[in-house]
């Protein structure tokens, strides 16, 4: 799981894909997940990190995290 190298992420969560011209705004958690992916963490590591930080049950987190990563892929932000 790798974020494309040309994807720009600003400090306030603005994401820009120069290949497509698409831009997105991430909330704090979305930005955090992207940063953890860029650091090379896999889904289980990201999940554990978020479970320790936020008050959420593991099933809910797994569902939302899976959906978010799928959205990143659908929006051409991830390497194939």
C-alpha positions in Angstrom: 0.0 0.0 0.0 1.7 3.1 -1.3 0.6 6.7 -1.9 1.7 7.9 -5.3 5.0 9.8 -5.1 3.7 12.9 -6.9 0.7 13.4 -4.5 1.0 16.6 -2.6 -0.3 16.9 1.0 -0.4 20.2 2.8 -0.3 20.8 6.5 -4.0 21.6 6.6 -5.1 18.4 4.8 -5.3 19.7 1.2 -4.4 16.8 -1.2 -3.5 17.5 -4.9 -2.9 14.9 -7.6 -0.9 16.7 -10.4 -1.4 13.8 -12.8 -5.2 14.3 -12.8 -5.6 17.9 -11.5 -7.9 16.6 -8.8 -7.8 18.0 -5.3 -9.3 16.9 -2.1 -9.6 18.2 1.5 -8.9 15.7 4.3 -10.0 16.0 7.8 -7.4 15.5 10.6 -7.9 11.7 10.7 -7.7 11.3 6.9 -4.5 13.3 6.8 -3.1 11.2 9.6 -3.9 8.0 7.7 -2.3 9.3 4.6 0.8 10.2 6.6 1.0 6.8 8.2 0.7 5.1 4.7 3.5 7.4 3.4 5.6 6.2 6.4 5.2 2.7 5.2 2.7 1.4 7.8 0.3 -1.3 6.7 -3.4 -1.4 7.6 -2.9 -3.4 10.8 -0.3 -0.9 12.1 -2.5 2.0 11.1 -5.5 0.4 12.8 -3.6 -0.2 16.0 -2.3 3.4 16.1 -5.8 4.8 15.6 -7.3 2.5 18.2 -4.8 3.7 20.7 -5.5 7.3 19.9 -9.3 7.5 19.4 -12.3 6.2 21.2 -13.7 3.8 18.6 -14.4 0.1 18.5 -12.2 -2.0 16.3 -15.0 -3.2 13.9 -16.1 0.4 13.2 -12.5 1.5 12.7 -11.8 -1.4 10.3 -14.8 -0.7 8.2 -14.1 3.1 7.9 -10.4 2.5 7.3 -11.1 0.0 4.6 -13.5 2.4 2.9 -11.1 5.3 3.2 -8.2 3.3 1.6 -10.6 2.1 -1.1 -11.5 5.8 -1.8 -7.8 6.7 -2.0 -7.4 4.0 -4.7 -10.6 4.9 -6.6 -9.4 8.5 -6.7 -6.0 7.5 -8.2 -4.0 8.5 -5.1 -2.5 5.0 -4.5 0.0 2.9 -6.5 -1.5 -0.1 -8.2 
